[in-house]
Amino acid sequence: MKTRRNVVGLVSRIFVIGVIVFAGSGNAAESGLADAKVTFTATATAGAKIVGTARELTLEAQGPWLVFKAPLRTITTGIPLRDRQMRDKYLEVESFPFVELRLGRETLSLPALNGASAGEARGRLSLHGKSKDTTVRYSVRREGDAIKVSASFRIDLRAYGIDIPSYRGITLNPDVDVDVGFAAVDRAVVADGPAE
């Protein structure tokens, strides 16, 4: 029974994407996440590459779901003008402030103590007012009461009603790769650990 409680506690407190990601009421520390990083990588014609990064990622357990949210206003690409255009014209963050990823707990394979696991999980990504099913590739490493998670998935901007940016003959490809990573503390392991 104790092992079952550990697994249920672990699942209820971690996982990605970062994704996108991604809980409206709080920050990463409040959700038990640390070192959160969500990276969006897009390519364009003529070999151009645009990388956007966000450091805010929250996690909330909602029944059978793990819900990740990232505020889109915090994404930066290193060029302020491009960041403003991305937020205001394309992502329309005033109307759609977050990207959200919901993963079913039962779709995750989690490692034993001091172990690692990897797999694919089905989820639901909400972006720009639209929700679509997606597949997330993930890996989880568990060392003592610390858990490190990394995950990745791809989105097609057209599927979410986002206009494809084009400027001076350079057009963004609609497929964007998303990578998410964070650390967490397995509170179930801490709670069930030996008394000091």
TORKE-74277 format. One record per residue (C-alpha): residue number from 1; z, y, x. Coordinates in steps of 0.001 Angstrom, whole numbers, plus 500000, padded with zeros to 6 digits. Each point is the difference from the previous one (the first is absolute). Example, Ala and Ser with C-alpha at 12.3 -4.5 7.8 and 13.67 -1.06 7.14 Angstrom:
<nodes>
   seq       c3       c2       c1
     1   507800   495500   512300
     2   499340   503440   501370
</nodes>
This chain:
<nodes>
   seq       c3       c2       c1
     1   500000   500000   500000
     2   500808   502333   502869
     3   496536   499427   501512
     4   498365   500783   496655
     5   502037   503228   499758
     6   498925   500960   503522
     7   496330   499500   499166
     8   500249   501862   496696
     9   501885   502834   501707
    10   497431   500157   502777
    11   497065   500095   497632
    12   501602   502686   497868
    13   500430   502337   502958
    14   496856   499772   502066
    15   496339   499995   500163
    16   497181   502092   500308
    17   497044   501944   499690
    18   500055   502729   500826
    19   498304   500367   499238
    20   499605   500768   498691
    21   502291   499975   499368
    22   502350   501751   498601
    23   504110   501634   496891
    24   500279   503186   498446
    25   503771   500424   500046
    26   501179   499954   503552
    27   498933   499629   503574
    28   499593   497080   502375
    29   503640   500053   501094
    30   501235   499752   496418
    31   497810   496948   499458
    32   501204   498258   503157
    33   496694   500577   501832
    34   499767   501379   503504
    35   497147   500742   502379
    36   497670   500198   496991
    37   496395   500771   500792
    38   496995   499903   497707
    39   496612   500439   501668
    40   496696   500558   498214
    41   496848   499499   502081
    42   496562   501041   498766
    43   496676   499974   501779
    44   496997   502233   499402
    45   496350   500188   500869
    46   499207   500730   503649
    47   503015   497930   501087
    48   502666   502523   499045
    49   503477   498680   499239
    50   502773   501720   498054
    51   503595   498790   500219
    52   502691   501261   497638
    53   503674   499224   500458
    54   503053   500263   497755
    55   503596   499232   500963
    56   501603   499987   496561
    57   500172   496637   498245
    58   502436   498847   497381
    59   500739   496672   498370
    60   501484   499238   496612
    61   500662   496613   498383
    62   498848   499975   496364
    63   500625   496594   498444
    64   497407   497594   501430
    65   498286   502812   501938
    66   500510   501719   503321
    67   498646   503537   499647
    68   498981   502047   503033
    69   499100   503683   499780
    70   498752   502569   502489
    71   499592   503699   499193
    72   496396   500987   500684
    73   500975   503594   500869
    74   501523   498751   503268
    75   496803   498451   501429
    76   498736   501777   503085
    77   496792   499495   501992
    78   500701   502498   502758
    79   497652   502667   498593
    80   501714   502346   497498
    81   496780   501083   498225
    82   498932   496389   499493
    83   503509   499121   498779
    84   499860   502763   497369
    85   496558   498912   498806
    86   501091   496363   499853
    87   503151   500823   498019
    88   498550   502673   497696
    89   496354   499057   499431
    90   499844   496225   500371
    91   503445   498481   499396
    92   501064   502775   497598
    93   503650   499553   500924
    94   501231   502564   497466
    95   498877   497632   497225
    96   500424   496699   501882
    97   502826   500467   502524
    98   500618   496350   500993
    99   498240   496828   500953
   100   501881   496956   498727
   101   499788   496311   500826
   102   501661   497361   497807
   103   500457   496513   501402
   104   501328   497012   498094
   105   503033   498537   501765
   106   498812   496454   499383
   107   496778   500650   501961
   108   501859   500523   503284
   109   500832   497390   502603
   110   503060   501085   501970
   111   501311   498581   503285
   112   503264   498264   500702
   113   502546   501704   502231
   114   498485   500896   503394
   115   496548   498984   498851
   116   496650   501426   499014
   117   497573   499512   497155
   118   496637   501365   498945
   119   497754   499729   497014
   120   498131   501756   497240
   121   501534   501451   496859
   122   498361   501219   496826
   123   501025   503439   498881
   124   499082   502992   497874
   125   499095   503276   501698
   126   500206   503284   498068
   127   498179   502994   501452
   128   498429   503127   498501
   129   500937   498981   496453
   130   498431   496523   500175
   131   501525   496556   500657
   132   498146   497055   501531
   133   500928   496528   501211
   134   500033   499611   503765
   135   500802   497411   502654
   136   502464   500897   502746
   137   500150   498161   503322
   138   503517   500085   501412
   139   502296   498730   502709
   140   503793   500006   500008
   141   502301   499433   502987
   142   503688   499429   499390
   143   502504   500262   502849
   144   503633   499854   498955
   145   500450   502553   497238
   146   496909   502001   501041
   147   496603   499575   498399
   148   496709   501446   501269
   149   497021   500070   497673
   150   496356   500832   500565
   151   497225   499825   497437
   152   496425   501065   499453
   153   497441   500271   497241
   154   496735   501784   499229
   155   499191   502371   497177
   156   496666   501242   498651
   157   500405   503688   499167
   158   497316   499761   497287
   159   502087   497442   498071
   160   502733   502650   499661
   161   497702   502826   498909
   162   500275   501876   503311
   163   496920   501982   501038
   164   498560   498968   503357
   165   500311   502891   502476
   166   496809   501196   501666
   167   499660   502935   502389
   168   496980   501115   502046
   169   498240   496663   499735
   170   503063   497920   500770
   171   501153   497850   497081
   172   503210   498009   499800
   173   499645   496281   499339
   174   501728   499098   496709
   175   501997   497106   501501
   176   503319   501103   501524
   177   502312   497709   501973
   178   503731   500382   499390
   179   502677   498740   502406
   180   503712   500109   499194
   181   503029   499217   502115
   182   503732   500401   499598
   183   503377   498544   500898
   184   502786   499060   497607
   185   503441   498462   499972
   186   500457   496804   498013
   187   503140   500971   498119
   188   500395   496459   498687
   189   500365   498685   503550
   190   502499   502722   500862
   191   502017   499345   496824
   192   500012   496230   500548
   193   500796   500223   503705
   194   503294   498831   501453
   195   502970   502274   499509
   196   501104   501909   503087
</nodes>
